[in-house]
Amino acid sequence: MPAVRRLPIAGAVVVAVALTVVLSTHANLTTAELRADPEVDIVVAPTEEAPSAAPTRDPSAAQPPPDASAPGQVYVRPAAFAKVTGSPADVAIWRHPTDRRKSVVLGAALDGGIAAYDLAGRRFLTLRGPGARPTGVDVLYRFRFDPAWTNDIAVVTDGATGRLRAMAFRPVAAGFGNPLIEEVTAPDVPVIFADGMPRDIAVWQDGTGAYAVVAQDGTARLALVRLTPAPGRKVAYEVIRTLDLPTDLVTHDLTPWTPCGPAPVIGLVADASALYVAQRGVGIWRLTPDLTGEPTFVDVVSQFGATPAADGTCGPGEGSDRLPDVGALALYPGHLLAATPGNGRFAVYTRQPVQYVGKFRLVGVPATGGLAVTNLALGAPYGGGLLVAGGGGNTFALVRWDGLARRLGLPVDTRG
């Protein structure tokens, strides 16, 4: 295993100094709704257009329907509620290269399988393997298997074997009645972590190659993996380096502080310019995607810096109530979305500069599962993009991104 890098306490001091700048920045609210009420409820109201694959119990029925005229509440017509077998550990979106209507939502179900759904939320394919337990999934476009061949692939973390699995999308073959998705993992790929199992994953690529950042389950450890072509048009990989996020931190006045309870990585998202990491009980970090350099905070959870009570729990700290805790993350051009499972909401930040914009709530869809968003045009009704959010139980919602984004004052740009 490569040597593990641990961040020195001095690095945490630098982070704390940068943190005071982030927390003192006023929100840049960009719409009338947000100026009046930074917490906008996006009410996902099931309609008669919902597909037959929707769950029999209305996910929003546990509470009275909200008042459509109430301040800060707007309605969004959901295209689908998808039902998965087992709790959805993670979700990802694949855009079909020629027929956008055939784009796919992937769900990594903890019962052991990768399920593929069409844009109506209907499951049409499940990939299972003996002893497999997918925990995370992300999509990498145009991975080069050999000089004459490229493919879009889904890269999956397998919590049963400790390895990655590569799934290739075969749209041409699917047109002749073959499966759309085929496993192309090379034999004898290595275990990612010698002392634990992988959980979340984020993929990215630049001129030097294709990479994945993988989080170890239950810890603050990350691994950088390089994806490589293997004989027979298979996908192999090698572990480049690992990094432990800090758990010994300092507050704004440089007082040493340790998180209340475990502080594992609970969400990842990346592109070639940055990696964002959600650490439970701590906040959201920004790192270089190759795990070099020092991480800085995007935001911290509300209990950051709190003194533990006698029972070991922590109350409010120096963080803001906009982030009671943190979970899944997603990127939209110029913006970062963060699920806040403590209150079932989603916080929105600009990336350059880092600035809090506001938050929204998908009523009936608690922010407790995976999260994925694309600005690109898909098949109807997602011509303006798609947001997929995992909820409680065994559902996740497919929501038109343009309808939601315009209410938040976010740009709707469907260009690639």
C-alpha positions as CSV (number, residue, x, y, z in Angstrom):
1,M,0.0,0.0,0.0
2,P,1.2,3.5,-0.7
3,A,2.2,5.6,2.3
4,V,-0.6,7.5,3.9
5,R,-0.4,11.3,4.1
6,R,-1.6,12.9,7.3
7,L,-2.2,16.6,7.4
8,P,-0.2,18.5,10.0
9,I,-2.0,20.6,12.6
10,A,-0.4,23.7,10.9
11,G,-2.4,22.9,7.8
12,A,-5.5,22.9,9.9
13,V,-4.6,26.3,11.2
14,V,-4.4,27.6,7.6
15,V,-7.8,26.0,7.0
16,A,-9.3,27.7,10.0
17,V,-8.1,31.1,8.8
18,A,-9.6,30.5,5.4
19,L,-12.8,29.4,7.1
20,T,-13.3,32.7,8.8
21,V,-13.4,34.3,5.4
22,V,-16.0,31.9,4.1
23,L,-18.3,32.2,7.1
24,S,-18.2,36.0,7.1
25,T,-19.3,36.2,3.4
26,H,-22.8,37.4,2.8
27,A,-25.0,35.1,0.7
28,N,-25.4,36.3,-2.9
29,L,-29.1,35.7,-3.2
30,T,-30.1,36.0,-6.9
31,T,-33.9,35.7,-7.0
32,A,-36.9,37.3,-5.4
33,E,-37.8,34.0,-3.7
34,L,-34.3,33.7,-2.2
35,R,-34.1,37.3,-1.2
36,A,-37.3,37.0,0.7
37,D,-36.6,33.6,2.2
38,P,-33.2,31.8,1.6
39,E,-34.9,28.5,2.4
40,V,-37.1,27.6,-0.6
41,D,-39.3,24.6,-0.4
42,I,-39.5,22.8,-3.8
43,V,-42.6,20.8,-3.2
44,V,-42.4,17.5,-5.2
45,A,-46.1,16.8,-5.7
46,P,-46.9,13.4,-7.1
47,T,-49.2,13.7,-10.1
48,E,-51.3,11.4,-12.2
49,E,-48.5,11.4,-14.7
50,A,-46.4,9.4,-12.3
51,P,-45.4,6.1,-13.9
52,S,-46.7,2.7,-12.8
53,A,-43.2,1.9,-11.4
54,A,-43.8,4.5,-8.6
55,P,-44.0,3.1,-5.1
56,T,-47.5,2.3,-3.9
57,R,-47.2,4.7,-0.9
58,D,-47.0,8.4,-1.7
59,P,-43.6,9.5,-0.4
60,S,-45.1,12.8,0.7
61,A,-48.2,11.4,2.4
62,A,-46.6,11.3,5.8
63,Q,-47.2,15.0,6.1
64,P,-50.1,17.3,5.1
65,P,-49.7,18.8,1.7
66,P,-48.0,22.2,1.9
67,D,-49.8,25.4,1.0
68,A,-48.8,26.3,-2.6
69,S,-49.2,30.0,-1.8
70,A,-47.0,30.0,1.3
71,P,-43.8,32.2,1.1
72,G,-40.8,30.3,-0.1
73,Q,-42.7,27.3,-1.4
74,V,-43.0,26.4,-5.0
75,Y,-44.3,23.4,-6.8
76,V,-42.3,21.2,-9.2
77,R,-43.9,18.5,-11.2
78,P,-41.8,15.4,-10.7
79,A,-41.4,13.2,-13.7
80,A,-40.9,10.0,-11.7
81,F,-40.3,8.3,-8.4
82,A,-38.1,5.3,-8.9
83,K,-38.3,2.4,-6.5
84,V,-35.2,0.3,-5.8
85,T,-34.7,-3.0,-4.1
86,G,-32.8,-2.1,-0.9
87,S,-31.7,1.3,0.1
88,P,-30.1,3.3,-2.7
89,A,-26.5,3.8,-1.6
90,D,-25.6,6.1,-4.5
91,V,-27.0,7.3,-7.9
92,A,-25.5,8.4,-11.2
93,I,-26.7,9.7,-14.5
94,W,-25.5,8.4,-17.9
95,R,-26.4,10.5,-21.0
96,H,-27.0,8.4,-24.2
97,P,-24.6,9.7,-26.9
98,T,-27.2,9.7,-29.8
99,D,-30.7,9.2,-28.4
100,R,-31.2,11.3,-25.2
101,R,-34.5,9.6,-24.5
102,K,-32.5,6.4,-23.7
103,S,-30.4,8.0,-21.1
104,V,-30.1,6.0,-17.8
105,V,-30.1,6.5,-14.1
106,L,-28.0,4.1,-12.2
107,G,-28.6,3.1,-8.6
108,A,-26.1,1.2,-6.4
109,A,-28.4,-0.8,-4.1
110,L,-27.1,-2.1,-0.8
111,D,-28.8,-5.4,-1.4
112,G,-26.2,-6.2,-3.9
113,G,-26.6,-5.0,-7.5
114,I,-26.5,-2.1,-9.9
115,A,-30.0,-1.2,-11.2
116,A,-30.5,0.7,-14.4
117,Y,-33.6,2.9,-14.8
118,D,-35.1,4.7,-17.8
119,L,-36.2,8.3,-17.6
120,A,-39.7,7.3,-16.4
121,G,-38.2,5.6,-13.3
122,R,-38.7,2.1,-14.6
123,R,-36.0,-0.5,-13.9
124,F,-35.0,-2.4,-17.0
125,L,-31.8,-4.0,-15.9
126,T,-30.1,-5.2,-12.8
127,L,-26.4,-6.3,-12.7
128,R,-25.5,-8.7,-9.8
129,G,-22.5,-10.7,-9.0
130,P,-21.8,-13.4,-6.4
131,G,-20.9,-11.7,-3.2
132,A,-21.0,-8.2,-4.7
133,R,-22.2,-5.2,-2.6
134,P,-22.1,-2.0,-4.6
135,T,-21.8,1.1,-2.4
136,G,-20.9,3.9,-4.8
137,V,-21.2,4.6,-8.5
138,D,-20.0,7.4,-10.9
139,V,-19.9,7.7,-14.7
140,L,-16.7,8.4,-16.8
141,Y,-17.3,9.4,-20.4
142,R,-15.1,8.4,-23.4
143,F,-12.6,6.2,-21.6
144,R,-10.0,4.9,-24.1
145,F,-9.7,1.2,-23.9
146,D,-7.1,1.1,-26.7
147,P,-6.0,3.5,-29.5
148,A,-9.1,2.6,-31.6
149,W,-11.8,2.3,-29.0
150,T,-13.5,4.5,-26.4
151,N,-16.4,3.8,-24.1
152,D,-18.5,5.5,-21.5
153,I,-18.1,3.4,-18.3
154,A,-19.7,3.3,-14.8
155,V,-17.1,2.8,-12.1
156,V,-18.5,1.0,-9.0
157,T,-17.1,0.5,-5.5
158,D,-17.7,-3.0,-4.2
159,G,-18.0,-3.2,-0.5
160,A,-17.8,-7.0,-0.5
161,T,-14.5,-7.5,-2.3
162,G,-12.8,-4.1,-1.6
163,R,-12.3,-3.6,-5.3
164,L,-13.6,-1.4,-8.1
165,R,-15.8,-2.8,-10.9
166,A,-16.0,-1.2,-14.3
167,M,-19.3,-1.4,-16.3
168,A,-19.2,-0.4,-20.0
169,F,-22.2,1.1,-21.8
170,R,-22.8,-0.6,-25.2
171,P,-25.5,1.5,-26.9
172,V,-24.8,0.1,-30.4
173,A,-25.0,-3.5,-29.2
174,A,-28.2,-2.7,-27.3
175,G,-29.8,-1.7,-30.6
176,F,-29.4,-5.3,-31.7
177,G,-31.0,-6.8,-28.6
178,N,-27.9,-7.2,-26.4
179,P,-27.5,-5.8,-22.9
180,L,-26.9,-2.1,-22.6
181,I,-24.3,-2.5,-19.8
182,E,-21.5,-5.1,-19.6
183,E,-18.9,-5.6,-16.9
184,V,-15.4,-5.0,-18.2
185,T,-13.3,-5.3,-15.1
186,A,-9.9,-6.8,-15.7
187,P,-9.1,-9.9,-13.6
188,D,-6.8,-9.7,-10.6
189,V,-7.4,-6.0,-9.9
190,P,-6.1,-4.9,-6.5
191,V,-7.9,-4.2,-3.3
192,I,-8.2,-0.4,-2.7
193,F,-7.6,-0.4,1.1
194,A,-5.6,-3.0,3.0
195,D,-7.6,-2.4,6.2
196,G,-11.1,-1.5,5.1
197,M,-13.7,-1.4,2.4
198,P,-14.4,1.3,-0.2
199,R,-17.6,3.3,0.0
200,D,-18.1,6.5,-2.1
201,I,-16.4,7.3,-5.5
202,A,-15.9,10.3,-7.8
203,V,-14.2,10.0,-11.2
204,W,-12.4,12.6,-13.3
205,Q,-10.0,12.9,-16.1
206,D,-7.5,15.3,-17.7
207,G,-4.7,15.2,-20.2
208,T,-2.7,12.8,-18.0
209,G,-5.4,10.1,-17.8
210,A,-8.6,8.9,-16.0
211,Y,-8.8,8.7,-12.3
212,A,-11.1,7.9,-9.4
213,V,-11.0,9.1,-5.8
214,V,-12.4,6.5,-3.4
215,A,-13.4,6.9,0.2
216,Q,-12.8,4.2,2.8
217,D,-16.0,3.1,4.6
218,G,-16.3,4.6,8.1
219,T,-13.1,6.6,8.0
220,A,-11.6,9.9,6.7
221,R,-9.3,8.1,4.3
222,L,-9.2,8.7,0.6
223,A,-7.4,6.9,-2.2
224,L,-6.4,8.1,-5.7
225,V,-6.7,5.4,-8.3
226,R,-5.6,5.6,-11.9
227,L,-7.8,3.8,-14.4
228,T,-5.9,2.0,-17.2
229,P,-6.9,-0.1,-20.3
230,A,-6.2,-3.8,-20.0
231,P,-6.0,-6.6,-22.6
232,G,-9.2,-7.7,-24.1
233,R,-10.8,-4.3,-23.8
234,K,-11.0,-4.5,-20.1
235,V,-10.4,-1.8,-17.4
236,A,-7.7,-2.2,-14.8
237,Y,-6.4,0.3,-12.2
238,E,-3.6,1.1,-9.8
239,V,-3.7,2.9,-6.4
240,I,-1.5,6.0,-6.6
241,R,-1.7,7.5,-3.1
242,T,-3.9,7.8,-0.1
243,L,-4.7,10.7,2.2
244,D,-6.2,11.0,5.6
245,L,-8.4,14.1,6.2
246,P,-7.8,15.8,9.5
247,T,-9.8,14.9,12.6
248,D,-7.8,17.1,14.9
249,L,-8.9,20.6,14.0
250,V,-8.9,24.1,15.3
251,T,-11.7,26.7,15.7
252,H,-11.7,30.2,14.3
253,D,-9.7,31.4,17.4
254,L,-7.2,28.5,16.9
255,T,-8.5,26.4,19.8
256,P,-7.9,22.7,19.2
257,W,-11.1,20.8,18.5
258,T,-12.0,17.2,17.8
259,P,-15.3,16.2,16.1
260,C,-18.0,14.8,18.3
261,G,-18.0,11.1,17.4
262,P,-16.8,9.5,14.2
263,A,-16.1,11.8,11.3
264,P,-16.1,9.6,8.1
265,V,-16.2,10.7,4.5
266,I,-19.8,10.5,3.5
267,G,-19.9,12.0,0.0
268,L,-17.5,12.8,-2.9
269,V,-17.7,14.7,-6.2
270,A,-14.9,15.8,-8.6
271,D,-13.9,17.2,-11.9
272,A,-10.4,18.0,-13.3
273,S,-10.2,21.2,-11.3
274,A,-11.3,20.3,-7.8
275,L,-12.5,17.5,-5.5
276,Y,-15.2,18.2,-2.9
277,V,-15.5,15.9,0.1
278,A,-18.3,15.7,2.7
279,Q,-17.0,14.7,6.1
280,R,-19.7,13.9,8.6
281,G,-19.7,16.1,11.7
282,V,-17.1,18.4,10.2
283,G,-18.1,20.0,6.9
284,I,-17.2,20.2,3.2
285,W,-13.6,20.2,2.0
286,R,-12.1,21.4,-1.3
287,L,-9.0,19.6,-2.5
288,T,-7.0,19.2,-5.6
289,P,-8.4,16.0,-7.3
290,D,-4.9,14.3,-7.3
291,L,-4.9,14.5,-3.4
292,T,-1.9,16.9,-3.3
293,G,-1.7,20.2,-1.5
294,E,-3.7,21.3,1.5
295,P,-7.5,21.1,1.7
296,T,-9.6,24.1,2.6
297,F,-13.2,24.4,3.8
298,V,-16.1,25.3,1.7
299,D,-18.4,25.3,4.8
300,V,-18.6,23.6,8.2
301,V,-21.5,21.9,10.0
302,S,-23.4,23.7,12.7
303,Q,-21.7,21.8,15.5
304,F,-18.2,22.6,14.4
305,G,-16.2,23.8,17.4
306,A,-18.9,22.7,20.0
307,T,-17.8,21.5,23.4
308,P,-19.0,17.9,24.1
309,A,-21.6,17.5,26.8
310,A,-21.3,14.9,29.6
311,D,-23.0,12.3,27.4
312,G,-20.5,12.9,24.6
313,T,-22.9,14.7,22.3
314,C,-22.4,18.1,20.9
315,G,-24.8,21.0,20.5
316,P,-24.5,24.1,18.3
317,G,-21.0,25.3,17.6
318,E,-19.6,28.1,15.5
319,G,-21.1,26.7,12.2
320,S,-24.3,27.9,10.6
321,D,-27.7,26.2,10.7
322,R,-27.6,26.1,6.9
323,L,-25.5,23.0,7.3
324,P,-26.7,20.9,10.3
325,D,-24.8,18.0,8.8
326,V,-23.6,17.0,5.4
327,G,-24.1,14.0,3.0
328,A,-24.1,13.5,-0.7
329,L,-22.6,16.1,-3.1
330,A,-23.2,17.0,-6.7
331,L,-21.7,19.5,-9.2
332,Y,-23.6,21.8,-11.6
333,P,-21.6,24.2,-13.8
334,G,-20.2,26.8,-11.4
335,H,-22.0,25.4,-8.4
336,L,-21.9,22.8,-5.7
337,L,-25.0,21.1,-4.2
338,A,-24.8,19.5,-0.8
339,A,-27.4,17.3,0.8
340,T,-28.0,18.2,4.5
341,P,-29.6,15.1,6.0
342,G,-30.1,16.7,9.4
343,N,-33.1,18.6,8.0
344,G,-33.7,17.1,4.5
345,R,-32.5,20.1,2.6
346,F,-29.9,20.9,-0.1
347,A,-27.5,23.7,0.2
348,V,-26.2,25.5,-2.9
349,Y,-22.7,27.2,-3.2
350,T,-20.9,29.0,-6.0
351,R,-17.5,27.5,-6.7
352,Q,-15.5,30.6,-7.8
353,P,-15.6,32.4,-5.5
354,V,-16.8,30.0,-2.8
355,Q,-20.1,31.5,-1.6
356,Y,-23.3,30.3,-0.1
357,V,-26.3,30.9,-2.3
358,G,-29.3,29.3,-0.5
359,K,-31.0,26.1,0.2
360,F,-34.0,24.2,-1.0
361,R,-36.1,21.2,0.2
362,L,-37.7,18.5,-1.9
363,V,-40.7,17.8,0.3
364,G,-41.3,14.1,0.7
365,V,-37.7,13.3,-0.5
366,P,-35.4,13.5,2.6
367,A,-31.8,14.2,1.7
368,T,-30.6,10.8,3.0
369,G,-29.4,9.0,-0.2
370,G,-27.4,9.6,-3.3
371,L,-27.4,12.8,-5.3
372,A,-26.7,13.5,-9.0
373,V,-27.4,16.4,-11.3
374,T,-26.8,17.1,-15.0
375,N,-27.2,20.3,-16.9
376,L,-27.2,18.5,-20.2
377,A,-30.4,18.0,-22.2
378,L,-31.9,14.5,-21.8
379,G,-35.1,13.0,-23.2
380,A,-38.4,14.6,-22.4
381,P,-39.3,15.9,-19.9
382,Y,-35.6,16.6,-19.0
383,G,-34.7,18.8,-21.9
384,G,-33.3,21.3,-19.3
385,G,-31.4,18.8,-17.2
386,L,-32.1,16.3,-14.4
387,L,-31.7,16.1,-10.7
388,V,-31.8,12.7,-9.0
389,A,-32.1,12.7,-5.2
390,G,-32.2,9.6,-2.9
391,G,-34.8,9.7,-0.2
392,G,-35.8,7.6,2.8
393,G,-36.7,4.0,2.5
394,N,-36.2,2.7,-1.0
395,T,-37.0,5.5,-3.3
396,F,-35.3,8.3,-5.2
397,A,-36.9,11.1,-7.1
398,L,-36.2,12.3,-10.7
399,V,-36.9,16.0,-10.9
400,R,-36.7,18.4,-13.8
401,W,-33.6,20.5,-13.1
402,D,-34.6,23.6,-15.2
403,G,-37.8,24.0,-13.2
404,L,-36.0,23.8,-10.0
405,A,-32.9,25.9,-11.0
406,R,-34.9,28.8,-12.3
407,R,-36.7,29.0,-8.9
408,L,-33.3,29.2,-7.3
409,G,-31.9,31.8,-9.7
410,L,-29.3,29.3,-11.0
411,P,-28.4,29.3,-14.7
412,V,-29.9,26.7,-17.1
413,D,-27.3,25.9,-19.7
414,T,-27.7,22.6,-21.6
415,R,-24.5,22.9,-23.6
416,G,-21.9,20.1,-23.0
